[in-house]
Every structure is written in C-alpha cells, then in structure tokens.
Amino acid sequence: MIAEEERGRGLATEAMRAAIPDAWSRAGVDHVVAYIRPENVISLRVAEKLGFSLRGPGRARSGDPVGVYELRNDG
C-alpha cells in the first residue's frame, strides 16, 4: 500500500519490478497473481504496465468481487 501523498510517483510499479524477478529466482514460482477490485483503476494500471493479464473473476477475503490477474514466468 502506498501512502496517499506518495501516489502517482511510480513507487508501486518500481517495487513490483524488483519483487517479481525475486519471486522467479528466490521463491522459484512460475507465476504471480494479483487480486484487484474493479474500481481500483490505479492498481489495474500498474498490473497492465507490468504485463499481467486477466485470468478471470474471483473474490477477495471480504467476499467482494475482484479480477484475478496473472503474470507468468516465461523465461
């Protein structure tokens, strides 16, 4: 989560650009997922920049509807 006064500076995108390769190498996973509420246009934009694609609908822990976005490690 990015503090409101710090938003719009690319911090979330930069953080994820560092975290994703770490997930590939250290955790050895072949994909990562993001659960994003449809109204969260900022997170949707970050996911799009990073190459995530919509896998399908899902539910948050609260039961709210979310989109399940996936990024596969094709390398």
C-alpha positions in Angstrom: 0.0 0.0 0.0 1.3 3.4 -0.9 0.6 6.5 1.3 -1.9 8.8 -0.5 0.6 11.7 -0.6 3.2 9.5 -2.3 0.9 8.1 -5.0 1.4 8.9 -8.7 5.2 8.7 -8.5 5.6 5.2 -9.8 6.6 3.6 -6.5 4.2 0.7 -6.7 5.4 -0.1 -10.3 9.1 0.2 -9.3 8.6 -2.0 -6.2 6.8 -4.7 -8.2 9.5 -4.6 -11.0 12.0 -5.5 -8.2 9.8 -8.1 -6.4 8.7 -10.1 -9.5 12.3 -11.2 -10.5 12.9 -12.0 -6.9 9.8 -14.3 -6.9 11.1 -16.0 -10.0 14.6 -16.6 -8.7 14.4 -17.0 -4.9 10.9 -18.4 -4.5 11.1 -20.4 -7.7 7.5 -19.7 -8.7 6.3 -19.9 -12.3 3.6 -17.2 -11.9 2.3 -14.5 -9.6 -1.2 -13.3 -9.2 -2.9 -10.0 -8.2 -6.4 -9.8 -6.8 -7.7 -6.3 -7.9 -11.1 -4.7 -7.2 -12.6 -3.5 -10.5 -12.8 0.1 -9.2 -9.1 0.2 -8.3 -8.0 1.8 -11.6 -4.6 2.7 -10.2 -3.7 -0.9 -9.4 -5.2 -2.1 -12.7 -2.8 0.4 -14.5 0.2 -0.9 -12.5 -0.7 -4.5 -13.4 -1.1 -3.6 -17.0 2.3 -1.9 -17.1 3.9 -5.0 -15.6 2.3 -7.3 -18.1 -0.3 -9.0 -16.0 -3.4 -10.4 -17.8 -6.8 -11.1 -16.5 -7.2 -14.8 -15.6 -10.8 -14.4 -14.5 -13.2 -13.3 -11.8 -12.6 -14.0 -8.1 -13.4 -12.9 -4.6 -11.4 -11.1 -2.0 -11.3 -12.4 1.6 -14.1 -10.0 2.3 -16.2 -11.6 -0.4 -16.0 -8.6 -2.6 -15.6 -9.3 -6.3 -12.2 -8.9 -7.8 -10.4 -9.6 -11.0 -7.6 -12.2 -10.7 -4.6 -11.1 -12.8 -1.7 -13.3 -13.6 1.9 -12.8 -14.7 3.7 -16.0 -15.9 7.4 -16.5 -15.9 8.1 -17.4 -19.5 11.9 -17.2 -19.0 
